[in-house]
Amino acid sequence: MQLLNLKGFILLLLLLLQCLSCVQARRGFGGSEHDWRYVVSEYTARPLVIWLQGGPGVASSGCGCFEQLGPVDIEGRPRAHNWVQHMNVLFIDSPVGTGYSYVEPHGEYAKDNKQIAQDLVTLMNAFLCQHPEFQLVPLHIFSESYGGKMAPEFALELYLAQQRVELRCQLRSVVVGNPWTSPLDSTLSYAPYLLQLGIVDQRGYSEIARVAADIARLVYNKKWLAALEQSSRIQEVIEEHTGGVFLYNTQRRVHVDDAYRYGEDPKLRSFMLSNVTQALNLTHMSEWMVQNATVFFQLGDDIFKPAIDIVTRLLNETPLRVGVYSGILDLLCATPGTVNWISRMQWQRKLQYTKAPRRAFRIDGVLEGYEQRGGGFSMFWVYRAGHLVQQDNPAAMSHILREFTNYG
């Protein structure tokens, strides 16, 4: 789908719709028939959920769709807890240059969070013009990790564009999972989190805390790129003192020879090139990558900047519901750091949130986590999950989906 704006950027959309009654399909992958157009009737009776991946530069078309929440996995097998069975899901490869998306002229990558958000608004404007039936469908933005910076600003810019009557949509909520919304809060939580779990001793705590303090000084002096560079050092120190604990789930069993990182299952790239690229007839596109390092480095000056002010604006200036969910086994965006920036955040109805009871939630009688709601804001602490809640604890994720969309 080509979108003509000042930059002439192109983003690929993968739209997977709830299958209620299939029409003629085309041969796809995984030993069955698939269709990548509309394949259902009455699909507009279900909400539209946008999924934004993290990284920045990890592709929603791969990691989100085939590793986490799409209808089939990278073995071509049906996924029991997929989102597509309940709602319309729009996987967007963003920022531009990620996954199947690319930019024209070459090199016009996003440099900051606002540019990412404005690009996404341009995309949505074109999408809603081409598919006006979705202008009246409830719209929800979900994301994880670096999406915890992208999604709130995207939601704000989309809401403002709607207020200016530049487009028509029914945006209702924005929800971020294990978010990189306040990078420094996440970083400062590493040492105490690891010490309290018994993963490091006092010496390890002290050395990790020392590097975190160095990063804090750089952030306070707005030396953003230097802070990002130093973040590599803190991961080296963590590896040294933990024996290589898995950053995305401290309790996951990971073999010393495993090469898996966030969105980088060794099998994923081969699967996408051999199956998805062929099935979607995108062989003429630039080669699909799990994560585009160029996208990451082009955002280098912005990665450590916080986006708490954007979340505050959403709560103060819009009627949108805002949610955060956090798998408590994650280290990279550890829950204590997330709780810290939420506790400092000030908005007009905050007292409703702080006075609201924190309740346990159970699925089929099993305790899956805790939730607190009030003042337009919701927080979910999720058991048995790390960075990828929808993958680690799909039952809890379904509970969160229902809370915002009434589906899941």
Disulfide bonds with the S-S distance in Angstrom:
none
